[in-house]
Amino acid sequence: MPKIKCRGCGKELFYNSISDIPTFPFCSERCKLMDLGSWFNEERRIDEPATDDELEI
């Protein structure tokens, strides 16, 4: 049975299929929302600027 650690709190999650965990890769809605808040507060960000090649459709 595969396992991962919650990206929010580090709790180990065991699953047979990703659909077993509705908030994957988080253990709960709370951890999911806390991560989202970190992005909104710019505590997490992507520092590397996008290149022209990446922006082309």
Secondary structure, 3 states (H helix, E strand, C coil): CCEEECCCCCCEEECCCHHHCCCCCCCCHHHHHHHHHHHHCCCCCCCCCCCHHHHCC
